[in-house]
Amino acid sequence: MPTFYEGGPVDTVEQTVGPDEYAAAYYTAQSAVSPIRTKWVRAGICLSAAIVIASLIPFYRARFFTCWGPACGIVLALALAFLFFFIQPDDIRRWAAELYRSNRLLALPQKIEIFRDSVVIQSGCEKILEYWTDFSRCIETPSAFVVTGGRERDLLIIKKQGLTNERIEKISAHLAGAFASRYLKSGR
């Protein structure tokens, strides 16, 4: 029996996740772990460092004949801001797509049964039972529900594609109740 409590599944979703969907969900999950992991915060910290260094140029010029030190610091801070904002997100997505391609089980069609206290993930090769308490967080994006931190499956993706608005609202309400303060709604 997949659930301790009475009743059948809240909903059943049949889907196949592609590498781009997996990469986007992985990036969303990584960004939701902590605010410091978002590209906006990292780039903002680097831009703030560049501004602070630039404000110290008059003090530096009064003590030394050149201002190469602060100029190099500003260039380095701006380069890091560019790296964190534009390059690193693509690298994380590319790495997640490689991770997806390296695990053939992720590409199999899945049947996901959402129960009151658990989820059952079935494919042609495996059947996984996970309880909602085993997961660390649930992020709802416009295209999917991304559940992270499980015992068997670290990243569970429930795509919204092909679901009616009523089913999406039903799953959203159920996951919001199951995860409580660990449920985030993302606009990405």
C-alpha positions as CSV (number, residue, x, y, z in Angstrom):
1,M,0.0,0.0,0.0
2,P,1.6,3.3,-1.1
3,T,0.0,5.4,1.7
4,F,-0.7,4.9,5.3
5,Y,-3.8,7.0,5.2
6,E,-7.1,6.0,3.6
7,G,-8.0,6.9,0.1
8,G,-6.6,6.7,-3.4
9,P,-4.2,9.1,-5.1
10,V,-4.9,12.8,-5.2
11,D,-3.9,12.8,-8.8
12,T,-1.9,10.7,-11.3
13,V,0.4,12.3,-13.9
14,E,2.0,10.5,-16.8
15,Q,5.0,12.2,-18.3
16,T,8.4,12.0,-19.9
17,V,11.0,14.6,-18.8
18,G,13.5,15.9,-21.4
19,P,17.0,17.1,-20.9
20,D,16.0,20.8,-21.2
21,E,13.2,20.4,-18.7
22,Y,15.4,18.6,-16.3
23,A,18.2,21.3,-16.6
24,A,15.7,24.1,-16.0
25,A,14.2,22.3,-13.0
26,Y,17.7,21.6,-11.6
27,Y,18.7,25.2,-12.0
28,T,15.5,26.3,-10.3
29,A,16.2,23.9,-7.4
30,Q,19.7,25.1,-7.0
31,S,18.7,28.7,-7.0
32,A,16.0,28.1,-4.4
33,V,18.4,26.5,-1.9
34,S,19.6,29.9,-0.7
35,P,19.3,33.5,-1.9
36,I,23.1,33.7,-2.2
37,R,22.8,31.1,-5.0
38,T,20.7,33.2,-7.3
39,K,22.5,35.0,-10.1
40,W,21.0,38.4,-9.1
41,V,22.5,38.3,-5.6
42,R,25.9,37.1,-6.7
43,A,26.2,39.6,-9.5
44,G,24.9,42.3,-7.1
45,I,27.5,41.5,-4.5
46,C,30.2,41.8,-7.2
47,L,28.8,45.1,-8.5
48,S,28.6,46.4,-4.9
49,A,32.3,45.5,-4.4
50,A,33.2,47.4,-7.6
51,I,31.4,50.5,-6.3
52,V,33.1,50.3,-3.0
53,I,36.5,49.9,-4.6
54,A,35.7,52.8,-6.9
55,S,34.8,55.0,-3.9
56,L,38.2,54.3,-2.4
57,I,40.1,55.6,-5.4
58,P,40.6,59.1,-4.0
59,F,42.0,57.7,-0.7
60,Y,44.3,55.4,-2.7
61,R,45.4,58.3,-5.0
62,A,46.3,60.3,-1.9
63,R,48.5,57.6,-0.5
64,F,50.1,56.2,-3.8
65,F,51.1,57.7,-7.2
66,T,49.0,55.2,-9.2
67,C,45.6,53.7,-9.1
68,W,46.3,50.4,-10.8
69,G,45.3,48.5,-7.6
70,P,41.7,49.7,-7.5
71,A,41.4,49.6,-11.3
72,C,42.3,45.9,-11.2
73,G,39.9,45.3,-8.4
74,I,37.1,47.0,-10.2
75,V,37.8,45.0,-13.4
76,L,37.9,41.8,-11.4
77,A,34.7,42.5,-9.6
78,L,32.9,43.4,-12.9
79,A,34.3,40.2,-14.6
80,L,33.0,38.1,-11.7
81,A,29.6,39.9,-11.9
82,F,29.5,39.0,-15.6
83,L,30.5,35.4,-14.9
84,F,27.9,34.9,-12.2
85,F,25.1,36.6,-14.2
86,F,25.6,35.3,-17.7
87,I,28.0,32.4,-17.8
88,Q,27.4,30.3,-14.6
89,P,23.7,29.8,-15.1
90,D,24.3,28.3,-18.6
91,D,27.1,26.1,-17.2
92,I,24.8,24.8,-14.4
93,R,22.1,24.0,-17.0
94,R,24.6,22.3,-19.3
95,W,26.0,20.2,-16.4
96,A,22.4,19.2,-15.4
97,A,21.6,18.2,-19.0
98,E,24.8,16.0,-18.9
99,L,23.6,14.5,-15.6
100,Y,20.3,13.7,-17.2
101,R,21.9,12.1,-20.2
102,S,24.1,10.0,-18.0
103,N,21.1,8.4,-16.2
104,R,18.9,6.5,-18.6
105,L,16.2,6.0,-15.9
106,L,15.4,9.8,-16.0
107,A,14.5,9.6,-19.7
108,L,11.9,6.8,-19.3
109,P,8.2,7.6,-19.3
110,Q,6.9,7.9,-15.7
111,K,3.7,7.5,-13.9
112,I,3.5,9.7,-10.8
113,E,0.8,9.0,-8.3
114,I,0.4,11.8,-5.8
115,F,-1.0,10.6,-2.5
116,R,-1.9,12.4,0.7
117,D,1.4,11.7,2.5
118,S,3.6,10.2,-0.3
119,V,4.3,9.9,-4.0
120,V,4.9,6.8,-6.1
121,I,7.1,7.1,-9.2
122,Q,6.8,4.2,-11.6
123,S,8.7,3.6,-14.9
124,G,9.4,0.5,-16.9
125,C,12.4,-0.3,-14.7
126,E,11.7,1.1,-11.2
127,K,9.1,1.9,-8.6
128,I,9.9,4.4,-6.0
129,L,7.9,5.3,-2.9
130,E,8.8,8.6,-1.3
131,Y,7.1,10.4,1.6
132,W,6.6,14.2,1.5
133,T,8.6,14.4,4.8
134,D,11.6,13.0,3.0
135,F,11.8,15.9,0.6
136,S,13.3,19.2,1.6
137,R,11.4,21.7,-0.6
138,C,8.8,22.1,-3.3
139,I,9.1,24.9,-5.9
140,E,6.1,25.7,-8.2
141,T,7.2,27.3,-11.5
142,P,5.0,28.2,-14.4
143,S,5.9,25.0,-16.2
144,A,6.3,22.4,-13.4
145,F,6.4,21.4,-9.7
146,V,10.0,20.8,-8.7
147,V,10.4,18.8,-5.5
148,T,14.0,18.5,-4.1
149,G,15.9,16.4,-1.6
150,G,14.3,13.0,-1.6
151,R,15.9,9.8,-0.5
152,E,15.7,7.9,-3.7
153,R,15.2,10.7,-6.2
154,D,16.8,14.0,-5.4
155,L,14.8,15.9,-8.0
156,L,11.2,15.1,-8.7
157,I,9.6,17.0,-11.6
158,I,5.9,17.1,-12.1
159,K,5.2,18.9,-15.4
160,K,2.2,21.0,-15.8
161,Q,2.1,20.5,-19.5
162,G,-1.1,18.6,-20.5
163,L,-2.8,19.2,-17.2
164,T,-6.0,21.1,-16.9
165,N,-6.2,24.2,-14.7
166,E,-8.3,22.4,-12.2
167,R,-5.7,19.6,-11.9
168,I,-2.9,22.1,-11.5
169,E,-4.7,23.9,-8.8
170,K,-5.6,20.7,-7.0
171,I,-1.9,19.5,-7.1
172,S,-0.7,23.0,-6.1
173,A,-3.1,23.1,-3.1
174,H,-2.1,19.6,-2.0
175,L,1.7,20.2,-2.3
176,A,1.3,23.6,-0.5
177,G,-0.4,21.8,2.3
178,A,2.1,18.9,2.4
179,F,5.1,21.2,2.4
180,A,3.8,24.2,4.3
181,S,6.6,26.7,4.8
182,R,8.9,24.7,2.5
183,Y,6.7,25.4,-0.5
184,L,7.7,28.2,-2.8
185,K,6.0,29.7,-5.8
186,S,8.4,31.0,-8.3
187,G,7.8,33.3,-11.2
188,R,10.7,31.8,-13.3
